[in-house]
Amino acid sequence: MYKALLKPLFFRLDAEKAHHLVFDNLKRAHAIPGAAALLRRIYDFQYPGLEREVFGLRFRNPVGLAAGLDKNAEFTTELAALGFGFVEIGTVTPRPQPGNPVPRLFRLPQDEALLNRMGFNNEGATAAAERLRHDRPAGIIIGGNIGKNKDTPNEQAANDYVACVEALHAVVDYFVVNVSSPNTPGLRQLQEREPLIRLLQQVQERNATLPVPRPLLLKIAPDLTDTQLDDILLIARETKLSGLVATNTTISREGLQTPAGHVASLGAGGLSGRPLRQRATEVIRYLHRHSQGGLPIIGVGGIHSAADALEKLDAGASLIQLYTGFVYEGPGLIKRINQQLARRQAV
């Protein structure tokens, strides 16, 4: 129903307006008596063999929602009913910020891709924490993807990440440090070895003092070289990270079917979707091989089918996340992936 009826309607609208329309109506529908049970009956698929224990947490299945779609923890209950094993909120910053000027989200249908320069638009860490205190679904893992405010100098960035940890630690199960978005000026400079070590060490020091320290992961860009990936692995070991999220959006525009002139007219931003599939898998495979499988990886980038999901898992990912594939394929994709995983285990 989604691809045949709803998607054509939504794709006639501005991408960001369609996003708000979809999720606002999902929340309204979920509030109707019996609707939540119906959604679970249609989309949720449970099978004991799908459970995963990763960085000390028990996931009911390995298919999660990537950060970016539920920035303010507004829809975690509704998303749980669609069958996700975990939901990553954010990116959350300490203070609210509006993000970049609109329009800032664009579809590339020929490539089944999205281009975004949202700029960490969110209501702030305190608002997200308060929402999760009052509305958090049972039986699903919640991750907190954290970043710095746009006007915070890189030299003081660690303070912002620490502030997010302090605000959210009681209501999320793990944290992801996001220094790889291309849409906050200068943010990717924090991926360099020395500033990244300093930042992660400060966050870990604060994390260690909390009543229940949370697993800390790092989200990396797909545009890193092998040498930079080697540095990431050394940094992960040195700062005792629990895992990596590979990958964020790309600044590359290579291999697109959409005419180059049209892509250029849309301006700057990170590209996600099918064009990212191969590179994201290459990064996962490289990290898995060079860490000798010792560092859990959440694989994300270009997952539009069950086969794409299996590719990421076979490359070494412990868990996977959907974003653009969820937009193009609809909620049925979650069930198809989990069913395929169950069939594979049953063979």
N, C-alpha and C positions, 0 to 999 in steps of 0.2 A: 504493500500500500504506500509506503514512504516514497519509493523511487518512482512509482507510476503516477501517484496523485499529489502527494504533499511536496515533494522536492521541486517539481516544475513550478508550483505556486511560489514557494519560498525563494527560488532562484530568480524570480522576476523582481524581487525587492532588493534594495541595497543590502549588502552582506551583513553589516552590523545591525541594521534594523530587523532583518530576518532572524538573526541570532536572538535578539531580545524577544521577538514575537514567539519564537519556538519555545523558549524556556519559560517565558511567562505563562504561556498556555499549558505547558506541561505541568507547571505548579498548580494552575487552576483545575486541570483535569484530575490531578492526583488527589485533590481535596474532596472530590465527589465520592460519596460512600461506595465502596466496592471497587473503585477505579485502581487503587494501588494493587489489589489482589489480581485484577485483570491484567495489568501491565506485567506483573511477575509471571502470570500464567503464559502470556504471549512471549515474553522476551528472556526471562530468567531460565537458566539451565544449570542444574546442580548435579554434581557427580563427585563422589568421594575422591576419585583419583585426580581431580583438578586442583585440590588443595596444595598450597606451596608454603613452606617455611623458609623465609628469606630474611636476612639480617635480624633474626630473632622474632619476627612477626609472622603470624599465621594468616595467609591470604586464602579466601574461599575459592578463588580461581585466579589465574595469572593475568587476566585482562583488565587493565585499568584505564581511567580517563586521564589524559595528560593535562598539565597545567595550561591555563589560558581560556578554557571554556567556562569554568566556574570560578571566576577570580575572587568572588567575595563570599564563598561558601553558602550560596543561596539555594542550591539545588541538590545537595548531597543525598537527601532522602529520596528524591525523585530519581536520581541517577542510580541509586542502589536498586530500585525496583526494575530498572532496565537490564540488570544482570551484571553490572561491573563488579569486579572483585575488590577494587580500590579506586578511590578518587583523589586526585591531587589538586588542591585548591591553589589559587594564586595565578600569577605572581603577586604576592602581598608585600607592601612596603610599610615602614613604620607609620608614616603619615599619609592621609588620603591624597591622591593626586588625580587630575583629570586625564592624563595621558596626552598623546599628540593630537593635533587638530584633525577633525574629520574632513573628508573621508580617509579612512586609515585601514580598511579591510577590503580586500578585493578577491574575486574568484577568477581563476583561469580554467574554465571548464574543459578546454581542449586538452589540458594537461592534468585534469583532476587535482588541481593545486589551489592553494590560497597564498596570497601575499599580504602580510600584515605589518603595520608599524604602530601598533597600539600604544606602546610606551608605558607599560606597567600602570594602566588606568585601574584604580581600585579604591575602595573605601577605607583602606588602612587596616593594620593588623588588629587593632582593638575591636573594630566592628566585626571582622571575620571571627575573632575569638568569641565574642558575645553571641553571635549567631550559632556557632557550633555548641556552645554551652546549652542552648535551648532547643536545638534541633539537630541532633546527630543520629544517623541511622545505626541500629545495632547490627553487628555481624559483618561490618565492612571497614576496611582500613582507610584512614584518612591521612594523606600526606600534605605537608605545608611547603609550598614553593615560595622562597623568600628572596627579596631583592632590596636594592637601595633606592631612595628617592632621587629623582633626577637632579635636584639641586644640591645633593650631598657630594662634596669633593671625594675623589677616589681615596685620598689619604685618610678620610674619615669613614669610608664605606663600612668597615668592620662594625662600627657602632650601630649602623642601621640593621645589619644582619643579626647582631646580638639582641637588639631591641625587638625584632620579630620573634626570635626564639623565646625571649622572656614573655611576650604577649601570648604566644600560641602553644607553648609546650604542654599545657594541661589538656588541650583539646585536639591535638594531632598525634599521630603515631610515629611519624618520621619527618625529617626536614630535607629539603633540596635547596642547596645554595645555587642561585642562578646568576652567573656572571657571563653568560654566553648569549644573551639576547642582543641582536644588532640594533635594537630600537631605543636604547638609552645611550646618549652620547658618552663615549669613553668607557662604557661598561666592560667591553671585551678586553680592554687593557688589563683588567684584573685577572685574566687567565694567564698572564705571564708568571713565571715561576716565583719570583720573590714576593710580589704583592699578594699572590694567591696563597702562598704558605702563611704569610702573616695574617691574612684574613681568616683562613680556616683555623689556624691555631687559636686565635682570639674567640672564635665562635665555639670551638671545642672546649676551651677553658671554661666558658660560661655554661655550656651544655653539661659539663661534668659536675657542676655545682647544683644542678637542679634536682628536685626530689626523685624524678625518674628521667635520667638522661635519654635522649631520643637518638635513634640511628641518624647519622648525618651523611647525606649524599651530595654529589656535585654534578650539575648538569653541564655538559660540554657541547661545543659547536661541532658541526660536521666538517668545518673548513680547516681544522687543525691538520698540520703535517704529521708524519710518523714520528718525527723527532719531538714535536710538541706532545703527542700522545704518550711517548715514553716519559716525558716530564710529568704528565698528569698521573701516570702510574706511580712514579717515585713520590710525588706529592701526596697521593692517596695513602701510600704506605707511611710516609713521615707524619702525616696529620691524623692517621688512624680513621680514615673515612670508612663508612659501612658499605659504600657502593658508589656507582656512577649511573647517571642517566644519559644515554647516548641515542639520539642526539637532539639538539635544539634545531631551529630553522637555519637555512643556509642563505648566504648573501650571493651565492652563485646563480647565474641565469643560463647556464649551459644546457643545451639539449632540449629546450622547450619547443613545443609545437605552436604555442601562441606567437603571433608575429612579434618580432623584436621591437618594432616601433610602438606597438600597443603596450608591451611590458614596460618599456622605458617611460611611456607617458604616465604610468601609474606611480612612478617614483620609487624611493628607497623603501626597504623593508625586508623582512625575513620570509623566505619561501618554504612552504611545507606541502606535503602531499606526495603523489606518485613520483615526481622527479627526484625526491630525496631518498627513495627506497634503497637503491643500490649503495649509495655512499654511506647511509646510516648502517646498513648491514656490514659493510666493509670495516667501519669503525668498531662495531661490536665485535666482529671476528678478531680484529687486531688486538683489542683490549683483552679479550678472553684468552687468546693464545699467549700473549706476552705477560699476562698475570698468572698463567698456568691455571686458569679457572678459579683463582683464589679470591676474586673480587666480584661480588654480585653486580649485575648490570640490568638496568631497566631499559629495554629496547624500544625506541620510538622513532618513527619517520617513515612515511609511505606505506603504512599498513592499511590496505583496502580490501583484503580478502583473507580467508583462512590460510591460504598458501603463503601469503606475505607474512602472516604471524608465525607460521612454522619456520619460515626462513630465518626470522630473527631469533627464535628459540634455538634452532639448530646451530646458529652462528655463535651461541653462547649466552644469550640473554636468559635471565632467570624469570623475568616478568616482562610484559609488554604494555604499551600505552597507545591509545587511539586519540586522534584529534581530527585531522582533515578527513581521514577515512570515515570517521563517524558522521561528519557533515555530508559527505557524498553518498555513503552507503546506507546511512540510517542505523537505528538501534538493532536491527536484525543482524548486523555484522558481529556483535558481541556473542550472540547465541551461536552463530555459524562457526566462529572460531572455537568456542568451548566444546561444541559438538564434535568438531573435527579432532580436537585434542583427545576427547574421550574415546572416539573410534580408534584413534591410533594406539591408545593404551590398551584397548580391548583386544587388539590383534595379537 
